[in-house]
Amino acid sequence: MAVNIEAYQSILRELDIKKAVLVAVSKTKPVSDIQTLYDLGQRDFGENYVQELVEKQKQLPGDIRWHFIGHLQRNKVKEIAPFVHLIHGADSRKLLMEIGKQALKCGRTIPVLLQVHIAREETKFGLDETELKEIINNLSGLNNVAVKGLMGMASLTDDRETIRTEFHYLRSLYDQYSLSPQPTPHPSPLTTLSMGMSGDYRIAIEEGSNMVRIGSLLFGSRSYER
């Protein structure tokens, strides 16, 4: 399937009304498809395999904002640290420390989102509420890392109310930490709430998401993505 330009433009109009950012999820898709959307003005692209991201970054324009949206292993951070725009799935303090270590070597600060486990499936990664609180209350100890917000993935289900409830919960946590006074100085105000994919992005933006990750609606379905 070629890039669905009509769907891309329609989604952009929807998101513009809500002031939300579109991350075009280009995993497994060829460089030519990414270039097509780039030529239309798209700059934010998401990948979930480190090696694939590194290879694509070498071949495409330098002003693309690359988002790493998969589960990131600590030993892979160094490969994307020089250029990654935003890491979506930071789910442990150890990973945050490694991101900071590699960012320091590159002479930069790397923006990250804290991934919160909001789904019913045990297989999904993410922090629970207690772990999230512990990290946010100790952000001052994380050097060269800028925690910009929260990210979460809803359950893989056709029950729209379950999805809405999970997104609403994540929004409540986001509001709690972005609007309430913090017990310690907050070096990086939360500004990004990343939730919503091809199958549920409309519910996500209704619940307050300001960044969505959409792949199959733009590039065609994959057997392992809803």
N, C-alpha and C positions, 0 to 999 in steps of 0.2 A: 504494500500500500504506500502511495506517495504521501507526502505531508499534506494534511487536511488544512489548507489555507483558510477556507471558509470557517471551519471550527475555531481556528486560531484567532481570527479577527472577531468572531462572536464572543469568545471567552474574554478577550481583551476588553471589549466593551462592557461586559458584565463586571469585570474586576476594576475597571476604571471608576465605575460608579461607587464601588465600595472602597476605593483607594487601596487595593490589594495588589501584591506583586505576584506575577506568574513566573514560576520556575518550570521551564520546559524539560521534562525528564527524558533525556536522550539516551539512556542506557541501552546497549545492544544495537543502537541505530547507527547507520553510516554517517561519516563526516559530511557527505553531500546533503543529507536531510537537515543537519544542524546548520549548514551554510545557507540553506533555503530560508530558514526562519531568521537567521542572522541578517540576511539581506532585506528582510521585512522589518527589521528594527529590534528583534528580540536579542537580549544580551544575557539573560540569566538562564543557565542550563544546569541540570542536575545529573550526576552520575553516581552509581553505587559500587563500582569496582575500581580500585585504585589504579591498576595497570591500564585499564581502558581509559580512564580519565587522563592519565599522564600522556598516553599516546595521542589522544584527541587534542589535548592542549597544545601539543607541539605542532599540529597541523592546521590549527584554526586561528583566527584573528586574536591579537593580544588583549583586546578590550572586552573579551567575553568574561563574564562573572561566573566562575565555576563554583557550583555548590556540591559538596559531597554529602549524599543523602543516605548512604548505606551504613551498615555496622562497621565502624572503623577499628581495626586492630592497631594496638600501640606500635608495633614494629613497622607499620606502613605509613605512619604519620609523616616521617621525614621525606617521603616521595612527593607528597602534595603540599607540604608546608611552604615552599617558595612562592606559590601562586594561588592557592585556594582562597576563594572569596568568603565562603561561609561553610562551616562544618555543622550539619544539622543534628547529628546523632551522638553528642557527647553524653555518655551515660554512666560515668564513674569519675571520681576524683583522680584516679591514677591516669586515666586517659587525658584529662584536662592538664595534668602536670606534664605529660609527655608532649602534648600540643604546645604548651608554653616553652618547654625545653627546645623543641625544634624551631619554634617561631623566633626565639632568641638567636639561634644560630643563623637565621635568615635576616636578622635585623628588622623584624616586623612584629606586629601584634595580630593574632589571628582571631577573627570573630567566630563565636560558636553559639549554638542553641543547645539547651539542656533537654534531652529527650526524656519525656515522662511516660511511664507505662499507664495507658488509659484503657486498653482493650481487655477483653475477657481472655483472649488466648495467652497461654503461658509462654508461648514461643517468641512473642515480641519482646524486644529489648526496651529498657527504660528504667528511670528512677521511680521509686515509690515516693509518697509524700514526705516521709521522714528523711529519706536520702536527699531529696530536693532541698528541703529546709536546711540540712546540714551544709550543703555546698553553698547555697546562696548566703547563708549567714557567715561564711568564711571566704568570700570572694577576694578579700584583700590579700590573701596568701597566694593567689594565682597570678603569676607574672607573665606578661606577653600573651595573655588570653583575655578577650573581651566577651563576656557573656551578654549576648544581645536579646535573648528571649527564650521561649519554650517551644518545643516541637512534640507532636504526638500523632499516633496512627490509631484510628478507630478499629473496632472489631470487624472481621471479615464476615459480614452478615447482610441479609436483605431487610432486616428490621431497622427502619429509619429512625425510630424513637430511641433505640439502643445507641445508634451512632450519634444522634443529637445529644443524648445524655452524656456520652463520653466527651464530646467536644465542649459541652457546656461546663463540665467539670474542669477541663484543661483551661478554659477561659477564666474560670473562677480563680484558679491558681495563678494565672498570669496577672489578673487584676490585683490579687493579694500582694504579689511581690513587686509589681510595677507602680502601684498607687499607694501602698502602705509604707510608713517609715520603716527603715531597716534598722536592726539592732547594731549593725556596724556600718561604717561608711560604704556606700554602694558605688564602686568605681565605674560601673558600666550599666546605666539605666536600661531596663528591659523595654525594647521597642518593637520586637518581632514575635508574632504568634503564628507559627507555621503548622497548619493542619488543613487537611483536605487534599484528596487525590481525584483522579478522573471520575470515580464512581460516587463521590460524596462531597465534592468541593462546594456545591451550592449550600448544603447544610452547614459546612464549615464557615463560609463567609457570613451566613445568617447568624452564626454563633460567635462571630467576632474575629475570625482568622484574617490576618493581613498579608499572608503569604501562602500560596497553594502550589502543590507539586503535581503537574499534569503531564502524563505521557501518552497513554493509549488513545485519547481523544485527538491528539495531534499527530502521532506517528503510527498509529495502528496498534491493535491489541497484541499482547503477549500472553502466552498460556499461563504464566505465573503471576500476572498482575490483574487485580480487579478493575 
